[in-house]
Amino acid sequence: MSHLLSAADLAHEIEDVVVLDVRWALTTANTRAGRADYEAGHVPGAFFVDLDTELAAPAGDGGRHPLPDPAVVQALARRAGITARSRVVVYDAKESYAAARAWWVLRWAGVPDVRVLDGGYAAWLAAGLPVSTQEPADRHGDFEVRPGQLPTLDAAGAARLAREGLLLDARAPERYAGETEPIDPVAGHVPGSVNSPTAAWLAEDGTFRRDLGAVWRRVVDGRNAGTAPVGVYCGSGVTAAHEMLALAELGVDAVLYPGSWSEWIRDPSRPVVTGPEPG
């Protein structure tokens, strides 16, 4: 089963699913940007979810977006009326970076059926579908969070996977190479990791490319990825979830390093490499 659905499919199912709006921007100075976008218009019946406070714990030793407190996720799930039988659809503005974080976190917390609106709110608008400015009331769901339903990597596990498997760095090539670092205090990448920019998995309209298999073949070209375990990291575990979603569409089992680069560099004894991939 695909983890993605189209705007037309969501419109057809909207009475039977829980919809979550996860619009968010990493670089915005306005911390209310996502909420303001939601208030200006959203998919009818959608609940707003704040990525920074409901899908992540406060920044600290675990990086900029550590895994959230399970109690916070449970409060979110219950507010939206999620039950063990719910089908949940998440979306963001367009590219599904934030939506993928919600998709991963909710499944990690035990929500069994979570899908992403491919192309986000932009796809909904492009399809000419109705919007709403009304915020739904608390639905008092009864979902019991069971954290840990998806495996994760810590720093040691990421280092081991870079040596023994395939550790993908989902950031842009210039950040991977350490040529620029607009967010974190140290530039570079985990030794042995392979750069696989998550933007490469997207079409121009923000939907996932239809030739994901071709993208994957380019990533693993010349590498023993058929049997090697796969892990993914980025700056803080958000865009890495987007690459996890692309891999899931291909049936590739991968493990997320939630702390990612922002956690890796918290310990100055961990090695840092700069420059492009050799060869």
N, C-alpha and C positions, 0 to 999 in steps of 0.2 A: 504494500500500500504506500502511495506517495505521501510524503509529509507536507506537500504543498497543495493548495487549491486555488482556483481562479476566482475572480470577483463574481463571475456569473454563478459559479458553484456555491459561493458563500451566500449570495442573494437567494438562491433556491433553498438553502438549508437554514437560513438565519433564525427561523422560529425554533429550531431544534438544537442550537449550539450556544455556548457561552463565548462571547466575543470580548477580547481584551485589546485595548489601544495602548501601544508601548512606544509612542513617538518620543524621540530623544535625540540629542546631538551631543557628541563628546566635546566638541570645541566651542560650543556656545558659552558666552559669558552670562546669558540669561538663564538661570536655573529653572525658571518657570516656562521655558520655551515649549516643552512638550505639553504641559498642562494648558497653556494658552492656545496652542493649536487644536487640542481636543475641544476646548470650550467654544472655539470658533466653528467647529463642525466635525462630526465623526460618524462612523457607521452606526446606524440606529441600534440602540440597546447595548453599545459597547461600554465597558468599564475602563477608566483610565488607570494605567499602572505606571508608577514611577520607577524607572530602572535603578536609579541611584539608591533609593531607600527601600524598595520592595523586592528587588531582584539582586541585591548586593548588600553586604555588610559595610560599615564604615571603612574607609581606607586605613591601612595599617601594615603590620608585618606580613599580612597575606596579600598585599598588593593594593592596587587602586580600586578594584571591584571584587573583593573576596566573596565567597559563597554566602548567601544570606542566612540569617537565623531561621531555622525551620518554623519557629513560631510566627515570624513575619510572613512567610509564604503561606502558612495556614490561614492567617487572618485575611490575606489577599484572596485566597481561594474561597473562603467562606463568604466574604463580602460579595464576591461575584456569583455566588450560588453554585459553586462547583461541588459535585458529588462524585462518588466512585464510578458512576455511569455516564458522566458528562463527556460530551465532545467539545473541545476547546479550540478556538481559532484565535491566533494572535496576529497583529499587524503593526507596522510602523509607517513612516511617511512614504517610503519607496523601496529602498534596497534590502530591507529585512535584516539589517545588522542587529538592531535592538530586538526585533521580533524573534530572531534566532536565539538570542540570550534567554528570552522568556520561554521559548520552545524547549531549550535545554534544561533550564532551571526547574520548570514545572515537571518535566519527565524525571529529573533527578529526585524531585520531591515525591514522586509516585503517581502523578496524574497520568493515566494510561494513554489517553487519546488527545494529542495536541498537534495541531497543524498550523501552517503559516500561510497567510494570504499572499500569494506570489505577486510582487509588484506593489504591495502595500496600499495605503490610502490613495496614492496616485492612480493605481489601477482601478480602484473603486470609482473614483471620480471620472476617469477616462471612459468607463463603461456607462456613464450617465445614470448611476444608481443614486437613490435618495440618501440624504444626510440628515443628521439631527444635531441639535444643540442641547438636548435634554439629557441630564445625567441620571441613569437609572438608580432606583433606591436599593439599599442593601438587601440582598436576597437571602442572607442567612443560610448559606450552605453548610453541609456537615462533613466536608472532606477532612480526613485524617492524614496529615502529611507523614510520609515515611522516607526521610532523607537517605541518600546513598543508593538510590535505585539505578544510578548510572555510575560507572567507575570513573575515577579521577587520577591524575598524576600530581605528585608533589615535585619539588625541585630535584630531589634525588632520582625519582622515577623518570623525570624528563631527561636528565643527564644520561641515565642508563639507556633510555629509548633512543636517544641521539646516537649512541654508540652501537646498539644492538638491533635497532629497528629503523623506523622512519619518523623523525620528529619534524613536523611542518611548522614553519613560521609564517603566519597569515598576514603579516604587516607588509606595507609597501616596500619595494626593493631598496629605496634610499634609507629607510629606517633599519632594515635588516643589515645593510652594509655599514651602518653607522655614519653615513654621510650627513645625516640630519636627524635630530631627535627633538621634536616640538613639544613633547609631553613629559617624558621621563628624564631623570637627571643624568643617566648614563646611556650612551649610545652603543649599539652593537647587537650581537645575537648569541644564543646558546651554541657553544661549540658542537659542530656536527649536525646542526639543524639545517633543513632545506627550505629555501624561500619559496613560498607558494601563496602569492598575494590573493587575498580573498576576493578582491575586485575582479580578478580574472574569471571568476565563475559567473559573472553577471552580464546580461545584455544591456544595451543602452537604455532601455526603458525601465531598468531596475528589477526585472524578472530574472530568474535563473536561466542561464543559457540552455538551449535544447541539446547541445552537444557536450554535456558534462563529461561524458566518457572520454572525449578527445582531450579535454583539459587535463583530466586525470592521467591519461597516457603520457602527456608531456611532462607532468610532475614526476612520474616514476620512471621515465625513460632511462634505461641503463641501470636501474636500481632493482634490487630483489624485493619488490613490494608485494609479490604474490603471497608470500608466507610471512613476511616481516610484520610485526605489530606497528600500528600507526598512532601517533599522538599529534595534537595540534595545540599551539599557543599563539598569542599575539601580544599586545601591550598589556591588557588587563583582563583577558578572558571574555571579551564581548565579541569582537569580530572573529575570534577563533571558533565561537559557537556557530557563526555563519558558515565557516568552512566545514564544520562538523555536519551541518544540515546538507550541504552539497554532497558530501561523502555518503551520508545516509541515503540520499536519493539514488546513489549508485550501488547501494548495498555494501559499502565499505565500513567495517566496524573500526571506529577510531575512539581514542580516549582524550578527553580535554585536560589540559593543564590550567586550572582556573586562575591561579595566581599569576601565571605568564611572566612576561619580561619585568613587569613592575614589582613582582615578588622576587624574581631571580636576583635582581641587582640590590636587594635589601641586605644581602650578605656579601661583603666585599671579598670574601675568600672564594666566591664562585667565579670561575673564569669567564671572560668576555672576549669575543672575537669580533673584529671589524673587517670590512671588505666584502666583496661579492663572493659567491660560491666559487671554489676552485674549478677550473676547467670550463 
